[in-house]
């Protein structure tokens, strides 16, 4: 499935994320299972958007926001897409808004999208 995403997003492979976070592949996969990171397979390779990383850790508020979306009926893939796409109500992508300290605003918007 080819889904268009913003060109500004850089996609990292699991080994790339391991290197950035100084973690084993198993620990990175556990972060994905726990929704602390989201990613998707492209051409058989699982990739994670670099904007989901903040220095040497996942963005702190990503897990809670992902869970709000998934509990509200989003698939992991649609939650990922919503987080990285520009949102007119926020004036930026939800992940960028969270990275700029606007977690409450992003979560409120995510809750309104719940099914």
Secondary structure as GFF3:
##gff-version 3
##sequence-region A 1 115
A	DSSP	beta_strand	11	13	.	.	.	ID=ss1
A	DSSP	alpha_helix	14	21	.	.	.	ID=ss2
A	DSSP	alpha_helix	25	33	.	.	.	ID=ss3
A	DSSP	beta_strand	39	42	.	.	.	ID=ss4
A	DSSP	beta_strand	45	49	.	.	.	ID=ss5
A	DSSP	three_ten_helix	50	52	.	.	.	ID=ss6
A	DSSP	beta_strand	53	54	.	.	.	ID=ss7
A	DSSP	beta_strand	57	58	.	.	.	ID=ss8
A	DSSP	alpha_helix	62	71	.	.	.	ID=ss9
A	DSSP	alpha_helix	76	84	.	.	.	ID=ss10
A	DSSP	beta_strand	86	87	.	.	.	ID=ss11
A	DSSP	beta_strand	92	93	.	.	.	ID=ss12
A	DSSP	alpha_helix	94	99	.	.	.	ID=ss13
A	DSSP	alpha_helix	103	112	.	.	.	ID=ss14
###
